[in-house]
């Protein structure tokens, strides 16, 4: 009996067809996610770029687009408007404001256990401790800082408005006045000061002196947590793994992408910032050592809020803290195995 021709299909064609079908399914399975940062690409964003370039996001079924921020870019209103899915924010003050103003967003992870905000001083001038810095005649503080962490510095440590001079994100005035102190980002400014003036400044992290906020937090819309919890989980966990690989593994490709995205962040400077992050425990310290990078504690959120109430930034009970963060997606030990494999501890 002759087999009809239409029933004969070469094995090669069948395999090709299956491969194309699988590829099409895989492409379809990748969920598009837009993640916006609050400033230009830099080492402080490194774990997210790492997860992008090494395929971690894709392994989690996510097609992630990173939109960098900058001086002329305000990504914050894009989140509640539904234009982006996740937003990197600075610290909890912005999240408190959102809840206070009825903006339906929530923090789902905190990738910096310590806020990198710091005060700098010249070495050998008698301002080696935070307490010493209260005696400095001049403190260069930016406008935003004057209405936020400076208020805490006054209420908690005794700094005075008579010390204030405006900081315009130019280290020149600080370098010219050896008796001055200046605000700055602890994982970047020390490098630029060393490059320009040839000395390592005294660095006092606000975080090491009681400024207990989390930083580089990730916000999403409250409705996304309810309707797409798996999407949120995948993004958070993939980012956690990305941060472990960025800090402790091969970060060359991520740094190259960051430098390409933001030419003001050359690879050499990025590596210097990574070393500072590790040395100061910015990303991986405290709770994250046992619970995983991104860890959060609701009691710590309340502690920070209480300090901000004391500093006069909020009134007691003005912010519903139950709406500020959710620990649903963190504190599960994700990434601890990756860190152990890369570091042996």
Buried (B, 14 or more C-beta within 10 A) or exposed (E): EEEEEEEEEEEEEEEEEEEEEEEEEEEEEBBEBBBBBBBBBBBBBBBBBBBBBBEBBBEBBBBBBBBBBEEEBEBBEBBBEEEBBBBBBBBBBBBBEBBBEEBEBBBBBBBBBBBBBBBBBBEEBEBEEBEBBBBBEBBBBBEEBBEBBBBBBBBBBEBEEEBBBEBEEEBEBBBEBEEBBBBBBBBBBBBBBEEEBEEEBBBBBBBBBBBBBBBBBBBBBBEBBEEBBEBBBBBBBBBBBBBBBBBBBEBEEBBBBBBEBBEEBEBEBBEBBBEBBBEBBBBBBBBBBEBBBBBBBEEBBEBBBBBBBBBEBBEEEEBEBEBBBBBBBBBBEBBBEBBEEBEEE
